[in-house]
Amino acid sequence: MTEAEREANKEEISLKELKETLEDANSGKTQGIDGVNKDFLQRYWSQIGPTIYHAEKIFINEEQLNHFLETGLMKVLKKGGT
């Protein structure tokens, strides 16, 4: 990383930046383990955006994710005809 990139990473992420990142994300992606996709987040952003913003601040200040977010799940599907 350049010095400018390091300095930029020290700045707080704004609610506006989070919404812009959501808007730039691809639609139709597989949902995460929480079952929330981009369309849901965009539809209810005015209600849940501030909560996500405050949670992000806590994660950064504590330098760790909530235990739930550290969990990864995998679904194995049986292929047809086998």
Contacts in CASP RR format, 6 or more apart in sequence:
PFRMAT RR
TARGET T0000
AUTHOR 0000-0000-0000
METHOD contacts of the structure
MODEL  1
MTEAEREANKEEISLKELKETLEDANSGKTQGIDGVNKDFLQRYWSQIGP
TIYHAEKIFINEEQLNHFLETGLMKVLKKGGT
1 9 0 8 1.000
12 57 0 8 1.000
13 53 0 8 1.000
13 56 0 8 1.000
13 60 0 8 1.000
15 49 0 8 1.000
15 50 0 8 1.000
15 53 0 8 1.000
18 49 0 8 1.000
18 52 0 8 1.000
18 53 0 8 1.000
18 56 0 8 1.000
19 45 0 8 1.000
19 49 0 8 1.000
22 38 0 8 1.000
22 41 0 8 1.000
22 42 0 8 1.000
22 45 0 8 1.000
23 42 0 8 1.000
25 38 0 8 1.000
26 38 0 8 1.000
27 37 0 8 1.000
27 38 0 8 1.000
27 39 0 8 1.000
28 37 0 8 1.000
28 38 0 8 1.000
28 39 0 8 1.000
29 37 0 8 1.000
29 38 0 8 1.000
31 37 0 8 1.000
33 71 0 8 1.000
33 72 0 8 1.000
33 73 0 8 1.000
41 48 0 8 1.000
41 49 0 8 1.000
55 66 0 8 1.000
59 65 0 8 1.000
59 66 0 8 1.000
59 69 0 8 1.000
END
